Amino acid sequence: MYAGAVTDVISLTGLVKTFGRGSGATRALDGLDLAVAPGEVHGLLGPNGAGKSTTLRILLSLLRPDSGEVRLFGRDAWRDAVALHRRLAYVPGDVALWPDLSGGQVLAMLAKLRGRPGQSDQSDQSDQSGQSGRLPELLERFALDPGKKGRAYSKGNRQKVMLVAAFASEAELLVLDEPTSGLDPLMEAEFRACLAEEKARGRTILLSSHILSEVEAVCDRVSIVRGGRVAESGTLAELRHLTRTLVSAEVERLPAGFEGFPGLHEVRITELGAGSAAGGSDGAAEAAGSAGAAERAESAEAAVPALLAVPAGPAGLAGPAYVGGGVRLECTVDTEHLSRLLVALGTEGIRSLTSRPPTLEELFLRHYAA
Ligand SMILES: Nc1ncnc2c1ncn2[C@@H]1O[C@H](COP(=O)(O)OP(=O)(O)OP(=O)(O)O)[C@@H](O)[C@H]1O
């Protein structure tokens, strides 16, 4: 797990924020810590109400925390807000634009506020050419018409105006709050491509999301926010390492002493009918093709907790005595015990074996399971 460094672009320590008072108070943040290193794409992941937006708003000095420290580029984010904000671009989750300004005028104004020279707000065309060399390209990629007035844009198009502004800027840090919530799949793909390019340019990016595939696809590191705190933080590999690998195998028999194996969970064992083809079925119900086999599958499944709990194992399941047409095993295993399990299965007439790390979704569900 990344422990933080003095050079971090973002450093949040012990953030506490309560909204309201008395019995109606909501503790939105409850000691949240977050560190984002230069050049990193960091995903803030959590369900509705976890505290992601509150964190971002505090980071941007739009809100003041009750306690805790907020540092941006090593400086006090509140005291040095004006100077620091020239170095970052923010895209809020719900973009509101000035209704009478065109998209092009908004882009020009945002660039001007950031302190870039050479803008004109006289016409949309000069706004585009004056703001950034990349602006025309970005407008095209996001299929955005800069001539429309703010009030005429859809939610997705308002979001695109702010995304284009952020990508076209030269800000070192991009802070994006649920950036694709209003985008269609094509635009989402464009967004991801842009993000990869910005990362290659060395920009630091913090994005909040509850779209797991998005975070998985684009982020170097992820912090899972829960109840106003960071429950876990690390690279996807690190987070997966802390968790379990899914194993699915068909073997002649279970290894002796299987019931005593460490780190096994969610074990499902199905006795395969004689002659069933290895690897040809994808699920216990299919594997247990006949009524008798289905019964055996059910009883094997029912016996699983006992199998794990009782070292000796229930009769008929443990060890080489359990043969017939073979055994289909599905389980999750703590990743630290994976190789031991695979070696043991490998000595028992293995017919097929698949194993895969948990998806971010599985990690996420594990964290939020009631
Ligand atoms: N201005 C406010 N007044 C009162 N409560 C608030 C305010 N802003 C946020 N909260 C509460 O603080 C908690 C955290 O909200 P926050 O918006 O930070 O969550 P989030 O993780 O961004 O959720 P979402 O994914 O739904 O945007 C929630 O319980 C929310 O209702």
The ligand as an SDF file (V2000), in Angstrom:
LIG
                    3D

 31 33  0  0  0  0  0  0  0  0999 V2000
  -24.6820   19.8970    1.6420 N   0  0  0  0  0  0  0  0  0  0  0  0
  -25.0160   18.8040    2.3120 C   0  0  0  0  0  0  0  0  0  0  0  0
  -25.8870   18.8640    3.3380 N   0  0  0  0  0  0  0  0  0  0  0  0
  -26.2110   17.7600    4.0370 C   0  0  0  0  0  0  0  0  0  0  0  0
  -25.7100   16.5300    3.7960 N   0  0  0  0  0  0  0  0  0  0  0  0
  -24.8460   16.4100    2.7870 C   0  0  0  0  0  0  0  0  0  0  0  0
  -24.4470   17.5190    1.9930 C   0  0  0  0  0  0  0  0  0  0  0  0
  -23.5590   17.0880    1.0660 N   0  0  0  0  0  0  0  0  0  0  0  0
  -23.4160   15.7570    1.2650 C   0  0  0  0  0  0  0  0  0  0  0  0
  -24.1830   15.3450    2.3070 N   0  0  0  0  0  0  0  0  0  0  0  0
  -24.2570   13.9840    2.8440 C   0  0  0  0  0  0  0  0  0  0  0  0
  -22.9460   13.5280    3.0530 O   0  0  0  0  0  0  0  0  0  0  0  0
  -22.8250   12.1550    2.6920 C   0  0  0  0  0  0  0  0  0  0  0  0
  -21.7220   12.0110    1.6370 C   0  0  0  0  0  0  0  0  0  0  0  0
  -22.1920   12.6270    0.4320 O   0  0  0  0  0  0  0  0  0  0  0  0
  -21.3130   12.7050   -0.8990 P   0  0  0  0  0  0  0  0  0  0  0  0
  -22.0940   13.5340   -1.8730 O   0  0  0  0  0  0  0  0  0  0  0  0
  -19.9440   13.1320   -0.5610 O   0  0  0  0  0  0  0  0  0  0  0  0
  -21.2840   11.1740   -1.3520 O   0  0  0  0  0  0  0  0  0  0  0  0
  -20.8020   10.5540   -2.7300 P   0  0  0  0  0  0  0  0  0  0  0  0
  -19.8860    9.4360   -2.3730 O   0  0  0  0  0  0  0  0  0  0  0  0
  -20.2650   11.6050   -3.6300 O   0  0  0  0  0  0  0  0  0  0  0  0
  -22.1530    9.9840   -3.3170 O   0  0  0  0  0  0  0  0  0  0  0  0
  -22.7050    9.9300   -4.8370 P   0  0  0  0  0  0  0  0  0  0  0  0
  -21.9990    8.7890   -5.5040 O   0  0  0  0  0  0  0  0  0  0  0  0
  -24.1580    9.6550   -4.6470 O   0  0  0  0  0  0  0  0  0  0  0  0
  -22.4450   11.2640   -5.4840 O   0  0  0  0  0  0  0  0  0  0  0  0
  -24.1920   11.7210    2.2250 C   0  0  0  0  0  0  0  0  0  0  0  0
  -24.8310   11.1070    3.3170 O   0  0  0  0  0  0  0  0  0  0  0  0
  -24.8590   13.0010    1.8470 C   0  0  0  0  0  0  0  0  0  0  0  0
  -26.2660   12.9040    2.0120 O   0  0  0  0  0  0  0  0  0  0  0  0
  1  2  1  0
  2  3  1  0
  2  7  2  0
  3  4  2  0
  4  5  1  0
  5  6  2  0
  6  7  1  0
  6 10  1  0
  7  8  1  0
  8  9  2  0
  9 10  1  0
 10 11  1  0
 11 12  1  0
 11 30  1  0
 12 13  1  0
 13 14  1  0
 13 28  1  0
 14 15  1  0
 15 16  1  0
 16 17  2  0
 16 18  1  0
 16 19  1  0
 19 20  1  0
 20 21  2  0
 20 22  1  0
 20 23  1  0
 23 24  1  0
 24 25  2  0
 24 26  1  0
 24 27  1  0
 28 29  1  0
 28 30  1  0
 30 31  1  0
M  END
$$$$
